[in-house]
Amino acid sequence: MHASKRLSYIGVSPTMKVSAKAKEMRRKGIDVIDFSVGEPDFPTPENVKNAAKKAIDENRTKYTMNVGTPELRKAIVDKLKRDNNLDYDISDIVVSSGAKQSLFNTILSMLYVGDELIIPAPYWVSYPHMVSVAGGESVIIKTNEKNGFKITVDELKSAITPFTKGILLCNPSNPTGTAYTVNELKQLAEFLEDLDIYIIADEIYEKLTYGDYKFVSFASLSEKLKKKTIVINGVSKAYAMTGWRLGYAAGPPEIINGINKIQSHSTSNASSISQYAAIEALNGPQDAVEKMRKIFEERKNYLYSELTKIEEITCINPQGAFYLFPNIGKFFGKAYGSYIIKNSVDLSLYLLEEAKVALVPGSAFGLEGYVRISFANSMDNLIEGVKRLKSALAKLQ
Ligand SMILES: Cc1ncc(COP(=O)(O)O)c(C=O)c1O
C-alpha cells in the first residue's frame, strides 16, 4: 500500500533530528536547557482563564459559525481599529484554530497548482510546506544580515514572475526578530500597490516589540493595499495562549470566503471555549501583555549582550518576537574531539550534547550559517544556558 503522492512534496522538518535528540536526553533525565521553544513560558492571564471557565459553566459548548462567533469577530474588528487603525466589517474576519490554520487556509484559498508565493528567508518553517500542500511553488528570497534580514524592493522585483500570486511578509519575524520600520514598509508598499498580487501579512508577534520600535500593520498603509492584504494574527503569542488554538484572518472577500469554505469541510469552527477566552483577551485589560513584553525585553537585552561578547558571533539586535538569530558561520570548520562542525545542524547537535542546550539550526528556516535561540525561558535558565554555550563554544578549535 502507498500513502498519497502529496506527502512526497512535504518535507520533514530538519529540526527533527535536534529536537528528537533533545527529547530523548530529557527522557533519560538529562538536564537540557531548551532554547528551541516557540511559545511564551507564562501562564494565560487569569481574566482570560476565568472567561473560559464561565463559558464552560454557561454551557457555551455547541458548534459556532464556521467563521467564528459574531461577538469574537466584533472584538477582532475593534482590536484592528484600536491597535492598527484598520476598518473592517465582521464579515471580513474569519476565526481559525490558531494563526497556523489561518495561514494554511489562506494559502489554500489563494494558490492553485503552479502559482507562486514569494517568501523571504529565513522564514517560519511551515510556510513552504503549506505552499507545497496547496500545489504552489515557493519563491524564496534569501535576505542577509547586513540588511537586517529585510527584503529590498530590488530583491522583490527580481522575484516576480507571471505566476506570482502573492508575497508573505512576517513582521516582526520568526526566526530573526527583525521588524520593518514604517518607512521600509512604505517602500515595499509603493512597489506592491499597483501589482496584481496578494500580500499575506503574518503579524502574530505584533505585541512583542522592543526599544522605540513602533509596529504598523501592512494593510493600514493604504486602502488599495488593504484590499489585497490578508492580515494574520491571533492570541497565541501576545496573551500566552498557544494551547488554546485561536487565530484569525482579515482580508478581501474572495479569500475570507475561501477560508470559510475550507473550514466548513474540515475543522468547522475554532473551539467555542477558546473563542470566549479570546473575546476577554482582546476586550479585557491589557496590562498582562505589557508585563510579559517587558520581561521578554529584559531577557532579550541580557542574551543579546552576552552572545555578542563571543568573538566569533555577530547578531542583529531583535526589535520583535522572542528569538535571537546569531551568525555562527565562524565555527564552521572547527572541531572538538570527534565533533566536526560543517553546518548549523552539526553545531546544534554539538551544543546539545556538549552543553546540554537545545536550539534550532538556521537551515530549518532556509538560511545556513545561523541558529535560532529563543528567550521564552526563565532568566535563571538564560544565565545557566549562556554559561554552558560559552564554555562549549570555547572548546571548538
Ligand atoms: C511566524 C508565526 N506565524 C504563525 C504562528 C502560528 O501561531 P498559532 O499558535 O496561532 O497557530 C507562529 C507560531 O509559532 C509563528 O511563529
The ligand as an ORCA input file, in Angstrom:
! r2SCAN-3c Opt
* xyz 0 1
  C       5.564     33.417     12.430
  C       4.470     32.598     13.006
  N       3.265     32.625     12.432
  C       2.246     31.910     12.912
  C       2.394     31.094     14.016
  C       1.212     30.280     14.464
  O       0.681     30.660     15.672
  P      -0.574     29.923     16.288
  O      -0.141     29.353     17.595
  O      -1.630     30.979     16.466
  O      -1.021     28.859     15.339
  C       3.637     31.022     14.649
  C       3.848     30.116     15.787
  O       4.934     29.694     16.101
  C       4.700     31.801     14.139
  O       5.909     31.793     14.718
*
